[in-house]
Amino acid sequence: MRIMERGEEQPQFGYGRGERPLSSVVDRNAEAIREVLRRAGRPEFSDSQDGFVVESGDEGSPFLVACTIDEWTDAEQELQRYRAALTDARMRVEPDPEDRKTVLVRMPQTA
């Protein structure tokens, strides 16, 4: 649990995993996508392992969820797992026409 210092403002939506500040709706929604994928047992990219990365576009743009696995056949299977978990969470998922290792994700209220 993060301890606030005197005079420090709390981010509007608190903190995500790793004390990531959630200062906007976009930050909060990106963290919601991460949480869905973590609950589905999907690893998040780190210095020590491949996994998913969530990047947000501007307000109203879809989120980009990329798979960092190098081998395409393994990445393709992992992307299918991402699609299943996110779709089960009522998010809209479609392929990224510019990157086969990335899917575009829209939150339920903007779908």
LUMDODO-207901 format. One record per residue (C-alpha): z, y, x; residue in one letter. Coordinates in steps of 0.2 Angstrom, whole numbers. Each point is the difference from the previous one (the first is absolute). Example, Ala and Ser with C-alpha at 12.3 -4.5 7.8 and 13.67 -1.06 7.14 Angstrom:
@w:39; v:-22; u:62; type:a
@w:-3; v:17; u:6; type:s
This chain:
@w:0; v:0; u:0; type:m
@w:-5; v:17; u:6; type:r
@w:14; v:13; u:3; type:i
@w:-5; v:18; u:-4; type:m
@w:5; v:13; u:12; type:e
@w:8; v:16; u:-7; type:r
@w:-14; v:12; u:-6; type:g
@w:-13; v:-13; u:0; type:e
@w:-11; v:-1; u:-15; type:e
@w:-3; v:-17; u:-8; type:q
@w:-18; v:-4; u:-2; type:p
@w:-5; v:1; u:-19; type:q
@w:-2; v:-19; u:-2; type:f
@w:13; v:-6; u:13; type:g
@w:-5; v:-11; u:15; type:y
@w:-10; v:-16; u:1; type:g
@w:2; v:-14; u:12; type:r
@w:3; v:5; u:18; type:g
@w:7; v:17; u:-6; type:e
@w:-17; v:6; u:-4; type:r
@w:2; v:16; u:-10; type:p
@w:-8; v:0; u:-18; type:l
@w:-3; v:18; u:-2; type:s
@w:-15; v:-1; u:-13; type:s
@w:-7; v:-10; u:-14; type:v
@w:-13; v:-6; u:12; type:v
@w:14; v:-6; u:13; type:d
@w:9; v:-8; u:-14; type:r
@w:-15; v:-10; u:-7; type:n
@w:-5; v:-5; u:18; type:a
@w:17; v:-8; u:2; type:e
@w:-1; v:-8; u:-17; type:a
@w:-16; v:-9; u:6; type:i
@w:9; v:-5; u:16; type:r
@w:14; v:-7; u:-10; type:e
@w:-11; v:-10; u:-11; type:v
@w:-8; v:-8; u:16; type:l
@w:16; v:-3; u:8; type:r
@w:7; v:-9; u:-15; type:r
@w:-15; v:-11; u:0; type:a
@w:4; v:-5; u:18; type:g
@w:-14; v:9; u:8; type:r
@w:5; v:7; u:18; type:p
@w:-2; v:18; u:3; type:e
@w:-9; v:6; u:16; type:f
@w:12; v:3; u:15; type:s
@w:0; v:0; u:19; type:d
@w:3; v:-18; u:0; type:s
@w:-10; v:-7; u:-15; type:q
@w:-16; v:3; u:-10; type:d
@w:1; v:3; u:-18; type:g
@w:-3; v:14; u:-13; type:f
@w:-1; v:19; u:2; type:v
@w:0; v:12; u:-15; type:v
@w:-8; v:17; u:2; type:e
@w:-1; v:13; u:-13; type:s
@w:-14; v:12; u:-4; type:g
@w:2; v:16; u:-9; type:d
@w:8; v:1; u:-17; type:e
@w:-11; v:-10; u:-12; type:g
@w:-9; v:-10; u:13; type:s
@w:3; v:-18; u:2; type:p
@w:12; v:-7; u:13; type:f
@w:-8; v:-10; u:14; type:l
@w:8; v:-17; u:4; type:v
@w:-7; v:-7; u:16; type:a
@w:3; v:-17; u:8; type:c
@w:2; v:1; u:19; type:t
@w:-4; v:-19; u:3; type:i
@w:-14; v:-1; u:12; type:d
@w:-8; v:-17; u:-5; type:e
@w:-11; v:4; u:-16; type:w
@w:4; v:-17; u:-8; type:t
@w:18; v:3; u:1; type:d
@w:-1; v:18; u:-5; type:a
@w:-10; v:-5; u:-15; type:e
@w:13; v:-12; u:-6; type:q
@w:14; v:13; u:3; type:e
@w:-10; v:13; u:-10; type:l
@w:-1; v:-12; u:-15; type:q
@w:19; v:-2; u:1; type:r
@w:1; v:19; u:0; type:y
@w:-11; v:1; u:-15; type:r
@w:9; v:-13; u:-10; type:a
@w:17; v:9; u:3; type:a
@w:-6; v:17; u:-4; type:l
@w:-9; v:-5; u:-15; type:t
@w:15; v:-10; u:-6; type:d
@w:10; v:17; u:2; type:a
@w:-14; v:8; u:-12; type:r
@w:-8; v:10; u:14; type:m
@w:-19; v:1; u:0; type:r
@w:-7; v:-7; u:16; type:v
@w:-18; v:1; u:6; type:e
@w:-9; v:-3; u:16; type:p
@w:-3; v:14; u:12; type:d
@w:-19; v:2; u:2; type:p
@w:3; v:7; u:17; type:e
@w:11; v:-13; u:8; type:d
@w:1; v:-18; u:-5; type:r
@w:18; v:-2; u:6; type:k
@w:6; v:14; u:-12; type:t
@w:3; v:1; u:-18; type:v
@w:1; v:15; u:-11; type:l
@w:16; v:0; u:-11; type:v
@w:4; v:11; u:-15; type:r
@w:17; v:1; u:-8; type:m
@w:1; v:-5; u:-19; type:p
@w:2; v:17; u:-7; type:q
@w:-16; v:6; u:9; type:t
@w:-10; v:-15; u:-2; type:a
